[in-house]
Amino acid sequence: MRCANPRFHDGSQSVQRSRQRTALAGRTVALLAMLPSLVAASSALAAQKEASVPDAGTLASSAPAGDAALPSSLAPGAMLAEARLADAQIRLWPATLRPGDFFEISVVGEGVASAAASFETETLPLFRAAPGRFRGWGAVPLEHAVGEARVHVAIVHSDQKTLSSSLSLNLIERASVEKTLRVSTRFIRPSASERAQTRADAVALRDAYNVPFGPPLFSANFTDPLAHQRGSRFGEKRVFNGSSRSRHWGLDIDGDRGDPVHAANDGVVVLTRACFVSGVTVVLSHGAGLFTAYLHFSSLAVKAGQAVKRGDVLGYVGSTGRVTGPHLHFAARIHDVLIDPEALLDHDFEVDGPAHLDVPK
Ligand SMILES: [Zn+2]
């Protein structure tokens, strides 16, 4: 495919990420204020050296032990990790995934008053789906090492008792090809004004993603924004004009100039902007920390602030920004981490819990 877009916005990405981390830190502080005992228990558990508990089955499980259950272990290839805290069941899936993928956490228990999770240093807010039911999604950055990683979950019971546990993720290699691309030299050596525009684009994007955490705005699964052949995949290694190296931070979908591009799910338009690198761009917030972005439009059909439904036309395929031909670059993000859009399209959001998985007893 012909997408030459390395990330939503090249160059200022590190600034953008650092600012996003600041924003995330703000959310963490808010969560800390809401759940002090819960997060303290979670942090304490994270700090201690944990001993894995080998499990003979394909499921990891752990039993409550006072205020902190033993961490669970995970059999290679297992798709579901489970733990039990008093009467609450904690599930995480898929538990075997690649860097750049994401996972869902579900906490179900009649007596659960609140719940929170964290992946390494990142807090993963959970939303209350129903009384005693909490859900949320967390992403594994593309740069993350393969091997075992841990997700910590803490709950506050209605009797004020705090319980916490950790579950294993099994991170496996992501296959990726390397491609050589040739783009206009102005994208390799931008002028001072083009560099200034890229910085302004990054600020606009940072502001667009600064959405308070809340429940999801969608109830059905995500769908393809453009019914065409898929091209370059997420994570592809790129060499531009023989020297400049980067990764491909989205999915390219083939298309002809003027083809309508559709919202992948219900949400709100949080950005419409003609950017230097990503061209004419739309970003949607879907709630619960999920975002999708659509790049290189020729023209737009929506405005910032507008609510959209899945399938609504956002704009039309074009070749604006750093491209070598018309197509859609489709990107997805959870909290401040760019993820593989194909993982988003494949995930079953319509079940509250992994009922579709064959759960061994
Ligand atoms: Zn692309």
Residues whose N, C-alpha, C, O or C-beta is under 5 A from the ligand:
A	BS01	ZN	C3 N5 G250 L251 D252 H329
